[in-house]
Amino acid sequence: MIPAPFDYVAPSTVDEAIAALAEAGEDAKVLAGGQSLLPVLRMRLATPTTLVDLGKVGELRGVREEGDALVIGSMTTHYDVQRDALVAEHAALLKAATDTVADPQIRHRGTFGGAIAHADPAGDLLAPVLALGCELVVAGPGGRRTVAAADFFQDMFTTALAADELLVEVRVPKHTGWRAHYEKFNRVAQAWSMVAVAACVRTEAGTIEEARVALTNMGSTPVRAVAVEAALVGCAATAEAIRGAAEHAAEGTNPTADGNSDVEYRQHLARVLTGRAVLAAAGS
């Protein structure tokens, strides 16, 4: 199909982009990498009056250090996140998850911030962002504000972004020395996750001292597996102990049934995949 007609704006700065959104009103859409938006436009599931293309806003690209955090620009591509040395050293969980996103073509075009702002509960970057306790920096007509990941994701495809705001960068607390793994289950290669688990742990002398675990597609937003985290702290990094902690993975989740799976199967997957993810992260 052919998209419905719309006006097209290509600003070169964040301020210009915000002004364009404010002028266009609630029916505007932001174009980042376009890997999710363009198919929706072609099927006319979205009919924006104005499309604001961020492709020329260079200040939104790149990864840098700021004290105890990494700052990732929202227009940084998945490919660049994958290959960034700072991400590999200080946020291994993001690299592990980004490695699984779709295919190389999409990773070259799709953007880190675009995937987060899209807020698809089956998307692979939301759970790692939640697990790492990231902060999302949002810019609008009133200036910039910072939103915790736990507050940013509000519902399926719904975030704390207002219609005239942009996600400009993601602040990632450094988890230097933590080991990480992203375990994903899908029916065919490159498909959306039926369930996935983002896990990172800090171990000392064979004992798990700290753990961060979050689940993909186990609710309308990413879910932090707090019961698993609590069970892992002080736990020996053995297969038996980790599997026992992983039995708590489905607690507090609200998965949906669809053509791929019923609720009970997703809960089963959450427990199994959590065990695998933590085992891999702990090096057991």
N, C-alpha and C positions, 0 to 999 in steps of 0.2 A: 504494500500500500504506500501511498504518498502522504507525508505529514500534512496537517492543516497549515494554512499560511500563518506566518509569524514575522515580527520584526526581529532583526539581528543586530546585536551590539557587541563590539570586540574591544573592550577597554584595555588600557595598558598599565593601569595602576589599581590598587585596591580601592582607593577613594573613588576613582571613576566607576568601578564596578558597583560599589555601594550606591552611588548616585543613580546609576542606570536602573538598579533594582527598585530604588525608592520611586523613581519616575514611572516605572512600568506597573507597579502595584502587585497585588497578590497573584495575578495570573502569569507572572514571569517565571522562567526556569533558568537555572544556572547550568552551563555546560562545562564540565571539567574534562575527563577523558572521553566521556560519551558512550562508554561500553554498556551502561545500563539505560541511559536516557534515549539514545537514538532508536533502539528497537521499540521502546514505548511510544516514541513520536510516530514512527512508521505505522504502528498498529492503531494510532489515534486513541490510545489509552490516556494520553496527555495532550492537551491542545493549548499550549501557552500562547499568549499574545506577543511575548517578547522572549528571545533567547539571549542570555548574557554569557558570552564565550570568554572563559578565563585563560585561554591558551597563550595570550600575549602578556600576561601578568607575571613577569619574571621573578618578582620578589616572593612569589608563593612557591618557589622550587628550592629544593636542597635540604641538606641535613647539617646541623651544627650543634656544638656543645655549648651549654650555658650552665656552669656549675655542676650540680648534681642531676641535671636533666639533659636529654637530647631534645632538640626542637626540629620537627619534620614539617616542612612546608606542605600545605594541602595539595598542591599541584605536582608534587614529587611522584614520579611514576613508580609502579610496583617494581619494575626492573631496577630502577636506581636504589630503591630501598633494599632489595635483595642483595645488591652488590656493594653496599656502603660499609666501609670498615668500622665506623662508629656503631652502626646498628649491630653488626656481628659481635662486637666486643661488649656492648653495654645493654643490648636489647635482643638477645638471641631468639626470644620467642617470636618477635615480629618477623625476623628473617625466616624462621621455620614455617610460620603461617603463610607468608607471602610466597614462599617457594611453591605452595600448593594452589595458588590462585589461578584458575582457568588454564590458559595455555600461553606460550611465549608471545604470541601476537597481542593478546589482551594485556599481558603484563608490560609490554612496551608502550601501550597507549593509555591503559587505565591508570587512575591516580589514587594515591593513598587517601587523601581527603575526600575524594569523590565517593569512594567505596564506603567510607565511614558515614558521610552525610546521607547516603542513600538508605542506610539503616535496614538493609535486608537481613532478617534474622538468620538466614542460611548463609550469609556472607562470611568469609573466612577471617576478616580482620577485626570484627567487632569484639569477639571474645578475648583475643589477645590484648586489645586496648583496655578492656575492662579488667582483665587479670593483672595487668601491669600498673593499674591505678593511674592511667594517663589523664591529662587535663586538656580540654579542647578550647582553643582560643578563637573567639567569635568576634567579628567586626561588623558594626552597623552604623547607622547615622548618629547614634549617641556615643560612639567610641568603641573600645574593645572590652570584652568581659571574658572571664575564664569559667568554664563549666566542667565539673568532674565527670568522668566517663559514666559513672553510676547514675548521674542525673541527665546526661545528654540523650541517652537512648530511652525514649518514652513509650513507644509502641511499635508495631510493625510499620516500617517505612516512615516513622515519625520521630523527630528529634526536637531538642530544645531550640533549634534555629527558628527565628522569626522570618517572615517572608522577605524582609529587607536586610537580612544578615547573611554573612558568608563565614564558613569555616576557613580560617586562614592558616592555622598551624596546630600541631599536636605536640604537647610537652610530655615526654616519656621519661619517668624517673629511671635513673640508671640502675640496672640489675647486673652489675659487673660481677663476674664469677658465678652467677647462677646458671644452671644448666636447664635447657628447655626442649620441649617437643610439642608438635602439633599433630594429633592423630585424627584422621578424617575418614569417614565412611560414606561412600557414594556408590550408586548402582553402576555408573559408567565413568570412565576417565573424564576429567574436566567438568563434571556435572556439579551442581550445588550439593553441599553436604546434607545428607540425611541427618547426621549428628556428627559433631566434631568436638574435640577437647583440646584446649590450650593449657599447658602445664609448665610451670617453671619452679624449680626447687633449689634451695641452698643447703648443701650437706656439709657436715664436718665429722670426720672419723667414722663414716658409715651410718650416721644418724641424720635424719632430715630436721634441720633447724627451722626452716621457713618454707612455706609452700603457697603458690598462687595457682588456682585452677578455675577455669571458666568454660562454659559450655556453649556450643553453637547449635542453633535450631532446636532448643529445648524449651522455647517459649516465644513470645512475641518480641522479646529483646534478648540480648545475651545474658546468661545467668552465671553468677559467681557461685561456685560449689563450696560454700563456706563450711559445711559439715565435713566434707572431705579434707579441706585445709586444716581444720581443727584436729581431725583424726591423724593427720600425717605428722604434725609437729611433735618432735620427740620420738618419732617412730623409727625403728631400724629400717634402712633402705634395702629391705629384702622383698622378694616377690610375694611371699605369704602376707607380710604385714601391709604392703601396699595394696594388695587385692582386698584385704579386709577393710581398709580405709575407703577404697573405691566403691564399696557396697552402699555408701551414703550418697552417691553421685546424683541419683534421681530425686533426692529430697528437695522440696521447694521449687520444683520445676513444673511447667504447665505445657507439655508438648501437645501438638495437634496431630490429628489423624489425616492422612491424605492418600493419594494413589500409590505412594511409595511405602508407607508404613502406618501401622496403628500406634496408639499411645503406648501400649505395653512393650512393643518392640523397640520404640525409641528409648524408653526407660532402661530396657535391657542393654541397648547399645551404649547408653551413657555410662553404665557401670563397667562394661567390658572395655570401652575405649579409654575411660579414665585410668583404669588399671594399666593399660598398655602405655598411655602417655606418660604417666608418672614413673613407671618402670624405666622407660627409655630416658626420661629426663634425669633420673637418679643414677643412671648408668648401671642398673641391675640387670 
